Amino acid sequence: MIHYTPLTYEEIFEEEENEQIQWVSMKHAMVKVRKKADLSGYEIDQMISTDPNDYLNQQLMPGSNFYL
């Protein structure tokens, strides 16, 4: 099912209480990461940037792993 709305994902679906979510600044982009319980790293949920090349960067793709 496709749901078109101006609301963000977080406004529609509540986050789980045990999840740790934070925004991290990387190069020219802001990346929203979620702490993974099974690993010592984070998973990228969302990336916001004004540089179009950041959207082609595979390291910043949503779903990829990120380690601080």
C-alpha positions as CSV (number, residue, x, y, z in Angstrom):
1,M,0.0,0.0,0.0
2,I,1.3,3.5,-0.9
3,H,0.5,6.3,1.5
4,Y,1.1,9.9,0.3
5,T,1.3,12.4,3.0
6,P,3.3,15.6,4.0
7,L,3.9,14.1,7.4
8,T,7.2,12.5,8.3
9,Y,7.7,8.8,9.1
10,E,8.1,9.6,12.8
11,E,4.8,11.6,12.9
12,I,2.9,8.6,11.5
13,F,4.7,5.7,13.3
14,E,5.9,6.1,16.9
15,E,9.4,5.1,17.7
16,E,10.2,2.3,20.0
17,E,11.2,3.4,23.5
18,N,14.4,1.2,23.6
19,E,15.8,2.6,20.4
20,Q,18.6,5.2,20.4
21,I,18.3,7.7,17.5
22,Q,20.6,10.6,16.9
23,W,21.7,13.0,14.2
24,V,25.4,13.0,13.1
25,S,27.1,15.5,10.9
26,M,29.3,13.8,8.2
27,K,31.2,15.8,5.6
28,H,28.4,18.0,4.1
29,A,25.5,15.9,5.2
30,M,23.4,15.3,8.3
31,V,22.7,11.6,8.9
32,K,20.0,10.2,11.2
33,V,21.4,7.0,12.7
34,R,19.8,4.3,14.9
35,K,21.7,2.3,17.4
36,K,21.8,-1.4,16.5
37,A,21.2,-3.7,19.5
38,D,23.1,-6.7,18.0
39,L,26.2,-4.7,16.8
40,S,28.4,-2.0,18.2
41,G,27.5,0.3,15.3
42,Y,24.6,2.3,14.0
43,E,22.3,1.9,11.0
44,I,21.6,4.9,8.8
45,D,17.9,5.8,8.6
46,Q,17.9,9.1,6.8
47,M,20.4,11.5,5.1
48,I,19.8,15.2,4.5
49,S,22.3,17.2,2.3
50,T,22.4,20.1,0.0
51,D,25.1,18.5,-2.1
52,P,23.6,16.1,-4.8
53,N,26.8,14.0,-4.8
54,D,26.1,13.0,-1.2
55,Y,23.0,11.1,-2.4
56,L,25.2,9.0,-4.7
57,N,27.6,8.1,-1.9
58,Q,27.1,4.5,-1.0
59,Q,28.5,5.0,2.5
60,L,25.6,7.4,3.3
61,M,22.8,5.3,1.9
62,P,19.9,4.5,4.3
63,G,20.2,0.9,5.6
64,S,24.0,0.9,5.6
65,N,26.1,0.5,8.8
66,F,27.9,3.3,10.4
67,Y,30.5,3.1,13.2
68,L,31.5,6.0,15.4
